[in-house]
Amino acid sequence: MTKIYREAALGCTSLFVIALVLQATPAVAETNAKPVTAWDASRETDGSDMVTTGVARGRDRLDSATSTSSLKGNQIDTLAPRSLDDLVRNIPGVRVEGGVGDIGNSYTVRGLPLVSAGAKYLQFQEDGLPVLEFGDFNGIGADAFIRADLNLASVESIRGGSASTFTSNAPGGIINLVSKTGEVEGGSVQVSAGVNYDSNRVDFDYGGHLSESWRFHVGGFYRQGEGSRNTGYNATDGGQVKFNVTKEFEGGRIRFYGKLLDDKTPVYNGTPMAIGGTNANPTYSALANYDAVQDSAMSRNITGLTTTDVSGNPTNLNLQSGYRVKSQSLGTEVQFSVGEWNFTERFRFSDMSGSADTFDPQTQITASCFLSTACLNLTGTNSTITYASGPLAGTAIDPATRLSLTTVGHTDIHSLRNVVNDFRTSRVWEVGGGDLTTTAGVYKSFQKRDVDYFGAVIIQTLDGNGNSALVNVQQTGGAYSYKNGIFAHNDAVNGRTRMNLDYDVLAPYASFNFHKGKIAIGGSIRYDRDKVTGVVARPSTSAAVDLDHDGQINLAEQTVYIDAGTSGSINYRNDYVSYSGGINYRMSDSFALFARHSLGGRADANEVSPTHDYVRQTEAGLKYRSNGLTLNLTGFYATTRGTFAPTIADTYDVKNVRVVSRSYRTYGAEFEGAVRRGPFSITGSATLTGGEITASTAPAPSSTGAPFLPIGTTPRRQPTFLYTLTPQFDVERVTFGANVQGQTSSYAGDVDQLKMPGFTTVGLFAQYRPVDRIALGVNVSNLFDKTAIIAVGTGTIPSAGVGTVQTLYGRLISASARFFF
């Protein structure tokens, strides 16, 4: 109850600031400028080069000692990304392990280790505030609660630099989704559909002025369909609505905004593929009747599962419910001046919840191997295997049929309620013939984590096109060894856990920037105090339980957890300091040099003890902008120390979560460039990265099975070279171009053995505007249907010749029609 009072008090503080501003400020004076229409705005090129994310005040990029980028709204609309990971892949320096779906992808920046899923060192924000306080909660990433749609005005990013001091828990960088706010009059409706896959979607947005001082914007989407991979049923269903209202006044503004999100989407955790050859020169190929790029473990024939929840109570899971999330958010933003002082107050309350049922294939074997003494011998001899679901239910399965032991993970997200407030003030002083800008602020957040994790293991046939089925295994005489496809009522990946934790973050911070002539020198500091309280329970008692009430105990029912376990009380604090300092030298109007050193902290939210990570980073670079040409080059060197929870496969390719403590060193260079000449333009980026593990407390598996301490090895899944290239041709009625993305080879594991091949994917986009206010579009991703492998479940060639991988989507073609009004 005390926690709720504190959250309410935080909101009342924000409302008090708003009330003071409304009382003290007159309306803005009337202007005669003609507002830009939505159609006109869609044809404009935004030439602004200012980013406000992760810095004290918005500055021209040539005057800032930071590495920042911005994807503008029209650029986003042209690329037509299908999900957030598709969009983020176009940001320099950012590595995305995508293809998982709209939810559950992993993100990192500049070679920082990606040992845990989600975004450990990179924070996602909406309109300047974090979506989740921590981006790598087990099974829950920030991308679960944000969607890219027509509401986006831009996506801003900062890599390294002052990101470590202008927000908490983001020493690697920030990606901020900035919403449209009604400066443009009118809006649009867009309908789109998949040409070679099942997806139907409607987007809309509308904004404008309500009066001389009030404006608004509202937008959202709804979609339905099978999705980007074969499942055999409507795996996507839902959408969102966002809105905001802004009051302009002399010297500032007040904005109220909100969001309603209710969306169901599939998660493609892993997919089986044949892996042969050698570790240094492996071959990856599709299995018979199953394509790792196009298919998934989800199926029209697999609908439900009866197991026990974290309290030991029988529960029925809908295995076609996918990952469903709900979010209701309300927020305010106030900017105003009092004399020489400028104030900014941001506040948001978000009530987030949901549930997830995900498939993660582990071990793939033939039906004959499943029964053979020489193979796994899981059920003994003289058993038979039959289909338990689908049109062939009850019939025998061919011994050559490939089966999969698949983890079905279930997550109940009771609440991820998040209350955030960021208040800052700044002033510019005249000192020594220059301008000294000082900023001071206080960040406060409350993050709830009320979540249940549990799972089971099923036996399914490995068939594509959404045709997989569950199986029965019966002994001679008819008794079931495994019934209705259930192999076990627990699993090693999801960690059957009941967790109810509160994270209380308080972070005062301050910065200065002295600018005189061509030189600007700045620094910032932040003190984080993270307090964690709550309980964690893990069941400890199991028993034989007849869950299906058939009068017998089969092998799966011999070990069923029947209690909630003993609750352990959690109460600890994390205290740490982050700092950043840099210098910028603007040699001319078009050219600048900069250097910066930062130390950023990050609390470890997945641990139950006071641990935190550090990222120490030094960067230096140059920036050039003149006559349609933009070039930015940054060199970086970083060291990282932290605790991670990777999933590491055993000899049967079954993944297990291990907690390891490691240190890393990474270095490289980041390039971003753009050139525009008449109707032609080219944008591109490249990131060159090297690195190694410098310390480790836990071994990793090797091809011999002997423990191997990964020191001096290259971190897993870290390519040396990442690149994007987008050439485009744009005239009055036609726009077309390509989006090329790729990476070089990397190691699947930390043991530097199994290689993952590099790849390049090519996307095409085209838009035709036959008349004003109508735009017809076609978008093709992965034109050449390239098998782009971005993760492998094992670090060496699997002994059975089959392993689980994660790939980007195959060729997807969509068409759209957009109507402006």
N, C-alpha and C positions, 0 to 999 in steps of 0.2 A: 504493500500500500504506500509506503514511503517513496518507493521508486515512482509510482504513478503521480504522486504529489509533486515530486521534483520535475517530472516531465511537463506537467501542467504549468508549473511555475516558469519553466523555460519558455513555453508558448506565450504566457502572459507577459513576460518581459518583452518579447517581440511585439506583441500587440500594443504595449505601452509606448514603445518607440514609434509605432505607426500613428497612434493617436496624437502624440506630440507633434509629429510632422504635419498631419492633416490640419491641426489647429493653427499651426504657425506659418503655413506657406500659402501664398496666393496662387491662383491659377495661372498657367502659362499664357503669355500674350498671344493673340491671334496671328497666324501667319497666312500669307497668301500663296504659299508654294502649293502647286498642284500635286496631289498624291500620286504615287506610281501605282499602276494597276498590276494585278497578278500576272496577266499576260505579258505586259511590258517587262516586268521584273524577271520573268522566265527567259528573256532574251538578252538580259544584261550580263556583262562580265564584271564580277566583283573584284576590283583591283586593290582593295584595302589589304594592308600587310601588318595588321596589328592583332595580337593575341592577348587576352586578359586572363587566361587560365594559368594558375600556379605562380603568379607574380603579384607584387603589391599593387601596381597600377598598370593599366594598359599602355604599352609603348610600341612605337615602331620597332620592328624586328632588328633594324640596323642600329638601334640605340640600346639594345638589350643584350646582356651577356648570358643569353640562354638559347637553347635549341628548341624552337617552337615551329608548329605547322598548323595549317587550317585547311580543311576540305569544305568548300562553300556549298550552299544549298543546290545551286544549279549543277555543279559538278557531281554531287551525290545523285541527283535525279538522272543525270546522263548515264552514270555507271550502273544505276538500277540494282544495287546490291540486294541479294535475297535474304541476307541476315546480317547481323552486326559483325560477325567475323569476316564476311566478304568485304565489308566496308573498311574495317580497321586494317586489313592487310595492305591497304594503300597508304598507310602512314609510315614515313621513313623510320627506320630503326626498330619497328615493332614486329615481333615474330608471333604468328598466330598458329596454333595447332587446331585447325578448324575441321569442318566436315562432320562434327558431332551433331549438328542441328542448330537451331536458334539458341539453345541453352547448353551449357556444359563445355564450351570450348576453353582453351587455355591460352594465356597471353603473357608475353614478357617483352623486355626491351633491352637492346644493346648487349645481348649475350648473358644477361643475368640468369641464374639457373632457373629452370622450369622443372623442378623435381616433383612438386605437388601440382594438382590440377587447379584450374582457376587462374587468378591473377594475383600472385603473392606480393609482387613489388610494384604493380601498376594499378592505379585506382581509376575506376569508372565513375564519372559524375554526370548529373543532369543539372544544367543551369547553375553550375558552380558549387554544388553540394554532393557528397558521396552517396551513391545508391545504397551500398552496404558499407559499414565501417571497415570490414575485412573482406577482401576479394577472393579468399580461398577457403571458406567454410567447407568442410567435408561434404561433397556432393552438391554444393550450392554455390554458384558463382554469381557475381553481380549481373552478368548478362542474362540471368533468368528473369530479371525484372525491368529490362529496358528493351525497346524495339526501335528500329529505324523506319521512319515513315515520312509523310509529307510535312510533318510538324517541324522537321529539322531545318534550321537556318544555317548551321555549320557544325562541324566537328573539330574542336580545337585540341591540340596536344602539346605537351611539354615533356621532353626526355631529360632526365637528370636535373641538374641545376636546382633552382629554388623550389621545385616540387616537394622536396624533403622538408621544407620549412613552412610552406603555405597550405599544407593539409597534413593530416595524420596518416601514418601507415602507407605512404606512397613514395619511398625513396627512389624508385626507378623512374616514375613519371606519372602523368595524369592524362586521361582521355575524357574530354568534356563534351557532352551532347548539348548544344545550345538551341533553344526553341525559337521559332518565329514569334514575334510579339505585336503584330498588327500594324507595322509601319506601311505595309503594302495593302492597297484596297482590293478586295475581292478574294477569289480563291479558285479552286479547281476540284473536279472529281475525276478519278482515274480508275478504270477497270482493267484488270490484267488476268491472264490465264496462262498456264503451262501448255506448250504445244506438244511436247513429247513426254510430259508427266502431268499428274493430276494436281492442279493447284488453281484455285479461283479466289480472287481478292478484289476488294473495293477500298480505295483510299480517298479521303477528302480533306480539304482544309479551307478555311475561310477567315478573313480578318478585315480590319478597317477601323475607322474612327467613329466613335459614338458621339463625340462632340469635339470642340477645339482642344480639350485637354485629356479626354478619355479615348483609349483605343483597346481593341480586343483581338484575340485570335483563338480559334478552335479547330481541331482536326483529329483524325484518327483513321483506323482501318478495321476491316473485318475480313477474315479469310477462312477457307475450308478446303479440304482435299486430302489426298493420300500423302503428299509431301514429296521430298526430293529423292527418296529411295522407295523400293517396293515393300509394302507392308500388307496389301490386300484389303485395307479398310481406310476410312477417313481418319488419319492419324493427326491431322491439324484441324483445329477449330477454335476460333476466338478472335480477339482483337483488343483495341484500346481506344480511349478518347482522352485528349489533353486539351486544356483551355487555360487562358490567362487574360487578365484585365489590367491595364496600366493607366495610372493617373500621372500626367506630367504637370509639374509646377516649376516656378522659377527657382532654379538652383538644384533641381532633383526630380525624383519620381518615386512612385510606389507601385508595386506589382503584386497582384494576387494570382496564384496559379494552382492547378490541380490536375490529377491524372486518375483514370480508372482503367485498370488492366485486368483482363480475364482471358487467358489464352492457354490452349492445350497444344503441345507440340511433341513430336517424337525425339528421342535421344539415341543416337547411333554410337554407343560406347566403343564397340570393337566389332570386327568382322573377320571370319576365317579366310585364310588364303594359303595356297601351297607355297612353301618356302624350301628351295633346294639349292644345289651348288655348294659353294664354300662361304665362310664368313666374309672373306675379302671380296668375293665375286658371286653373290647370291642371285638366285632367280626367283621372281615372284610371279605367280600365275593363278588364274581362277580355278576353282574346284569344279568338278562335274555338277551340273544343275544349280550352281551357285556362283554368282559374280560378286566379289567383294566390293566393287565400286557401285553397283546398281541395287544390290539386295540388302536385306537386313534380317536379323533374327526374329523380328516381329512378324506376326502372321494372323490372317483371318481365322485360322483354325486354333489359335491359342488365345483364349478369352479370359479364363479365371484360374484362381489358385486358392486353396484353403490351407492356411498355416496358422501359426500363433504369432501374436504381436509381442512387443517388448515386455508386456506384463504377463505373458503366458496365456492370454485369452485367445481362443479361436477367432480367426478373422478371414474374411473373403476378400481377395484382391482382384481388381479388374485390371488385367494385364494389357488392355487396350486403352487405358486412361492416359498413358504417356506421362509427360511432365506438365502438370497443370498449375499455373500460378495465378494469384490474385494480388492486386496492389491498389490501395486507395491512398492517394497523397494529396496533401494541402500544404501550400507554402506561401511565403511572402518574401519580397525583396524590396528594401528601401535604400535609396541613395539620396543624400541631401548635404547641404553645406550650411555651416554656421560661422560667419566671418571667414577666417582663413582656413578653417578646419573642414575636412570632408569626411563624411561618415557613410559606412555601408553596413547594413544589417540584413542577413539572410537567415531564414528559418524554414524548416520543413518537417512535417509529421507524415510518416508513411506507415501504413498498416499492411504488412506483407505476409502472405501465407500460401499454402498449396500442398501438393503431394506429388510424388514421382514414383513411377514403376518403370524400371529400366532393365534392358537385357544386355548382358556382358558375356559373350561366349568364352569359355575357358579351354576345355579339352575336346578335340574332335577325333573320333575313332569310328571304325566300321561296326556294324551290328555284330558281326562274327567276332571281332576283337573284344567287344564288350563282354562276351560270354566265355571267351577262350582262356584256358588256364595259362597258356603261353603269353597271353597279352595282359589285360588288367584283372581278369577273373573276379569281377565285382559281384557276380551273382551265383557262381557255381555252374557246373555242367548241367545238361538236360533241361535248360530253360528255353523258353520261346519268347520272341519279341513281336508285339503286334501294335498297330496304330491305336492310340487312345482317343484321338480327336480327328475331325475332318471327315471328308467323304469316304475314306477307307477305314474308318474306325472298326476295330474288331478283326481285320484281316492281317495276315502275317506280313512281316517286313522282310524284304530281300536281304540276305546276310551281307551283301556288298554295300547296302545303303549306309551312308555316312551319318553318324549321330553326333550331337554336340551336348556336352555338359555345360549348361549355361546358368550363370548366376542371375537371378532375378532380384534386383535390389529395390527395396521399398523405403521411401522417406516420407514421413508425415511432418510437414512444416506447419506446426500449430501457430507459431508466430515468429516473425523476424522484424517486429516493430522497431522502427528507427526514428529517433527524434534528434535533429541536428540544428545547431545554431552557431553562426559565425558572425561576430561583430568586430569591425575594425574602424580605425580612424587614422587619417593621414593629414599631413600639412607640408607645404613647400616653404622653406626658409631661404632667405638670401644670405649666404655666408661666403666671405672671401671672393666675391665676384662671381660666384656660381650658385646653383640651386641645390639645396639639400632637402630631399624628400624623406620624411620619417613616417613610419607606419607602426601602429601597435594594435594588437587584436587579441581576442579570446575566442577559442573554439571549444564548444561543448557538445557532446553527443551521448545518447543512451541507445545501445543496441541490444535488443532481445534476441535470444537464440533458444527457442523452445521447439525441439526437434526430436523425433524418434527415427532411429535407423534399424532396420532388420531386413532379412532377405532369406531366400531359399535357393536351391539348385534344382533345375529341371533337366529332363532328358528330352531332346527334340530332334526330329530329322532335319538334316541340313539341306533344305530345298529353297530355291529362290522364288521370286514373283509372289511372295506372300503366301506360299503353300506349305510352309513347315508345319509339322504336326507333333503332338505329344505322343509318347509311347508307353506301353505296358510291358513289364517283364514278369512272366509267370513260370513257376516251377512245375515239374511233372506232377500232375494231380490237381493243378488249377490254382494253387495258392500264389498270391502275388508277392514278388520280391519288391517291385516298384510299381505303383499304381497311379494312373492319371498323370504320368510324366514327372512325378515328384521324386527326385533322387535324394534330397536332404532338406530338412526344415531349418537349416542354418547355413551360413556361408562364411568364408574367411575374409571376404572383401569389404562387406558393409559394416562389420563390427556391431553386432546387436547392442544398441545403446539407447538409453533414455537420457536426454540432456536438456536441462533448463537453466540457462546461464544469462546473466546480465553483465554487459560491458559498459562501464562508465568512463568516458574519456574527457579529460580536461587538458587543454593545451593553450597556454598563453604564448604569444609570439611577437616578434618585433623585427623591423628592418630599416635600413637607411640606404639612400642612393644619392651620391654627390656627383653633380654633372656640371662641368665647366669646360667650355670650348668643345674640343673633340673627345675629351676623356670623361667617362662615367665610371665611378667606383661604387660598388654596393655590397651589402652583406645582410644576412638575416639569421635569426636564431629562434628555436622553438623548444619548449619544454613539454613533454608528454607525460601525463600521469594516467595510466590505465588501471582501473580497479575492476576485478572480476569476482562475482559472487554467484552462488547457485548450487545446484546438485547435479551429479552424474551417476547413473546407475547402469550396471551391466548384469544381465541374468547369469546366475551361477548354478542353478539346479535344473537338471534335465531328467526326463523319465520316458518310459514307453507309453504312448498315448494313441488310442484308436481314433485319429482325427476324422477319418472318412466314415466311421460308424459301420464298418462292414463285418465286424466280429472277429477280425484278425489284426495282428501287428505285423506290418511289412517292414522291410529293412529301413525305409525312410522314417518310419514312425518309432523306431527303437530309441532315437535320441531327439526328444522334443523339449525345448525349454518351457518350463511351466511357471516361472516366477519372474518378478521384475528385478531381482537382485537387490543388493544392499546399496542404498544411496550414499554416495560420498560427498561430503560438503566441500565446496570450492570457495576459497576466500584468499585472494592474493593481489598484489599490486606490481605493476611495471612502471618504472620511472627512468626516463632517458632523455638526452638532449640531442638535437639535430642542429646543424648549422650549414651555412653556405655563403661563399664570398666570391666575387668576380669583378673583372675589369673589362670595359669595352672601349675601344679606340676607333672612332669613326674618322677614317683618313680622308674621306670625301663624301659627297652626297650619295654616292652609289656604292661605297666600299667601306667595310668595317672589319676589325679584328677583335676577338674576345677570348678570355680565359676564365675558368671557374673551378673551384674546388668545393666539394660538399661532403658532408657526413650525414646520412639519414638513417633513422631508426624505424623499426617495424615490429610491433608486438605480435607474438605468435598466438593467434586465437585458437588454434587447434590443439594446444597443449593445456594441461591442467596445472601448470606450474609457471612461475614468473620468468619466462624466457622472452627474449626479443632478438631480432636480427639487426645487423648493420650492413649498410652499403656505403663504402667510401669511394668517391668518384672524382676524377680530375678530367677536365675536358678543355679543349681549345680549338678555335676554328676561325673561319672567315665567312663573310657574307657579301654578296654582290647583287645589286638590283639596278638595272638601267634599260630603258627603251625596250620593254617586253622580255628582257632576259633576267632570270633569277637563278643564282647559284649559291648554295650553302654547303659548306664542308666542315665537318667536326671530327676531331680525333678524340678518343676517350680511353681511359684506363680505370678499371674498377676492381675492388676487392670486396668480397661478400662473405659473411659468416652467419650461419643460421641453422635452424632445425627444419627438417623436411619429412614428409610422409609419402614416399613413392610406393607404387604398387610394383612388386618384383615377382616375376613368374618363377615357379619351381620347375622340376624336371618334367612334369606333366603339363606345363604351360598354364598352370593354375596360379592366378595372381594372388599375392598376399601383401598386405600393407605393412611396411616397416618404417619405424621412426629412426632417422639418421641425423647426425650432426656433422656438417661439412663446411669447409671453406673453399672459396673459388677465387680465381683471378681471371679477368676478362679484359680484352683490349681490342681496339679496332678503329674504324673510321665510318662515318655516316655521311652520305651525299644526298642532296635534294636539288633538283633543277627544273626549270620550266622556261620555255621560249615560245613566244607568240609572234607570228608574222602574217598579218592579214587574216584570212580564214583558217590558216594552219596553226596548230599549237602542239607542243609535245611537253608532257610532264613525266618525270621519272625520279626514282630513288634507288639507292644501293647502300647496303650495309655490309662491311667487311669485318668479320669477327674472329678472334682467336681466343683461346682460354684453356684453363686446366683446373682440375681439382687439386687443391694444395694441402688439404687435411681431411680426414674422415675417421669417424669412430665406429663404423660398421662396414663389414665386407659386402661385396657384391658377388653373385654367382658367376662362374666362368664355365667354359666349355668342358673342362675336366671335372667340374663339380666341386673342386677345392676352393676354399675361401680365398677371396682376392680383395686386398685393400686398394680401392681405386684412388691412388695418389699419383699425380703426374699425368693422369689420363684426361682426355677431352670429355667434357660433360655430354651426357646423352642427348641426342636429337638436336645438336647445335651445328647448323650448317656454317661453312666458312663465308658464304656469300648469299645474300638475299637481294632481290632486285624487282622493280616494277617499271613499266614503261607504258605510257598512254598517249599515242599519237591521235590527233583529232582534226577533222575538217568541218567547218561550221559556216554556213551561209544562211540567207534569210529563210529558206524553206527546208533545208536539209542539214542534218548533223549526222556524221558517222565517224567511227573510230574503232580502236582496239585497246584492250587492257591486258598487258602481258605481265605475268607474275611468275617468279621462279626462285629456286634455291639449289645450291649444290648438295652433294652427298653429305651424310652425317652418320654417326654411330647410333645404333638402336639402344645401346646400354652404356653404362659407365665403364665397362671393361674394354672398350675399344676393339670389339671383335666384329659383330655382325653389322654390315654396312646397309644403310638405307639409301637407295639411289636418289640422285637429284632429279628435278623435274622442272618443266616450264609449261604453264597453262596459258592458253590464248583465249580471251573473250572478245566478242564483237558486240557493238551497239550501233543502232541506227534510229534516227527519228525523222519523220516526214511531217511537215506542217502544211497541209493542202490549202487551208484558209486560216485566217486569224482565229485564235482561240481554240484551235483543235490541233493536237499533236498525237501522231500515231507512231508507236515504237516497237522495235524488235530487239531482244537481248539474247545473246548466246554466251554461256559460260562453258569453259573447257571444250572449245570447238573441236579439238582433235581427240576428245574422249581419252585423255591421258590418265594412266593410273598413277596418281600422285600420292605416294605413301609418306605420311608425316609422323607415324609412330608404329612401333612393333612391340608386342607384349613381352618378348624375351630378348636377351642380349646376345644370344648365340643361335645357330641353326637348330631348330627344334628336332628332337630325335625322331618324332613321328612324321616329320616332313610337312606338318601343318601348324600354323601359328595364327594368332589374332593380330590384326593390323588396324590402323586407322587411316582412312584415305579421304581425300577431298572428293566432292561429287563428280560424277561423270558429266557428259554433255547434257546441258539443260537449256531448253529453248522456251522463251516466253514472249508473248505479244501483249501490247497495252494500247489503250486509247485514253487520252486525257482531254478533258473539256474545261476550259477556263471561263470564268464569269465574273 
